Amino acid sequence: MQRAEKMRQVILKEPKNLEVCERSIPGLSEEEALIRVSYCGICGSDIHSYLGKHPFVKYPVTPGHEFTGTVVDRGARVDESILGRAVCVEPSITCGKCPECLSGKYNICRNLKVLGFQADGAMREYLPVPKDKLHVLPNGVDKLSGALAEPAAVAVHAIERGRVNPDSCVLVIGGGVIGLALTQILRSMNCFVAVVEDSSEKAERALVFGANTSFVFDEIGAKRSNEYLEREPDVIFECVGKNETMEFAIKTAPNGKTIIVVGVFPEPATLSISLVQDHELDILGTLMYTADDFKRALELISSGAIEPRRFITHMFRLESVKEAYETAIDPGGNSLKVLLEIGDGH
């Protein structure tokens, strides 16, 4: 095919040092497809990388792991039928050889690399992607909505890790994109969902996204949180990644219950392990997703259980990436999902 030789590409050289550069469009291996990127989201982990607070990022790097686009070229061992299809992408690069990969748990591959953190991501016009990481967008899911499939898959996997049953009572700490995606999925399971946030505005927003109740973290103690619940929570999701919110989860959890650690902690946390032992709590980590989680996320978007466009509060062109980051970081801006429009979104 004939296409341009050059593309625009964002480089995060070091914390707070973003540039839009011109680079050559990369070639393809036999197992890769070339994606012309349409939309790419900025998430909390991207902000941690930008601020120099992400524990696992490798600079310099091109950010971006929540994205959609169109397949415009393919390697020799990629089926021709994929050309022209609108896709979203699992942004994980795995070895396929370690015990975790061989058991199907490749999301915790011992040699895991993630696009946008340890490998160059999607804040560029063209990106080569392994063919087995492509997910064709189903009918009714456009590329703008599909850009929310990645955070939705995070939520799907976290719910699986928590073994949440329908009709459960669930406490979600943090009403950002992941917390609100959890809320919408859990409500589709007829769960009672309470969301804890750090401001009344965000607590009110959680209600708009379907939470049964919400309250402000600083206005109550852990012991009073159960006043806002239908009954004691069966599962608690910590979606913030801060010492104080993890402590809140431990002090709130009834004996014998489960806490799922969803938030990325930029710094070590000091926790009341004595309470974990004494109350026989299960604290489980959750990392990313597998292909099944991605497929389930797309089903939930297609069915309307997750409403992606309600999450999108701001959109910028690629050349305005610095402004996009500052908008996502601004604590007073009340942004939710900030997207970069990189190519033709149609």
Buried (B, 14 or more C-beta within 10 A) or exposed (E): EEEEEEBBBBBBEEBEEBEBEEBEBBEBEEBBBBBBBBBBBBBBBBBBBBEBBBEEBEEEBBBBBBBBBBBBBBBEEBEEEBBEBBBBBBBBBBBEEBEBBEEEBBBBBEEBBBBBBBBBBBBBBBBBBBBEBBBBBBEEBBBBBBBBBBBBBBBBBBBBBBEBEEEBBBBBBBBBBBBBBBBBBBBBBEBBBBBBBBBEEBBBBBBEBBBBBBBBBEEBEBEEBBEBBEEBBBBBBBBBBBBEBBBBBBBBBBEEBBBBBBBBBBEEEEBEEEBBEEBEBBBBEBBBBBBEBBBBBBBBBBEEBBBBEBBBBBBBEBEBBBEBBEBBBEEEEEBBBBBBBBBEBE
